[in-house]
Amino acid sequence: MEYWIFFFVNLAISSVLGFLGELGITITMVFALVTLIPSISVAIRRLHDIGKSGWWFLLILIPILGWITLFVFYCLDSQAGDNQWGENPKEA
């Protein structure tokens, strides 16, 4: 749930900034830089929720196929029970 809230809030803010014209481009670039590390962090935590290593995030470097694979991973249900990265995500 945390991943999707973060994703959709970022999408909404970026969409609004996209309509601001020339000024919006600059603000969007600054916003993207400010949210880069938190975005990666949330994505890796989501991978951990489904029992995957954070190294799977490197699939983002493979155009189309990597992006689709990550999207499918993000849509999977969280792993039941504790895993090597922490407590059961549904109970935390």
Secondary structure, 3 states (H helix, E strand, C coil): CHHHHHHHHHHHHHHHHHCCCHHHHHHHHHHHHHHHHHHHHHHHHHHHHCCCCHHHHHHHHCCCHHHHHHHHHHHCCCCCCCECCECCCCCC
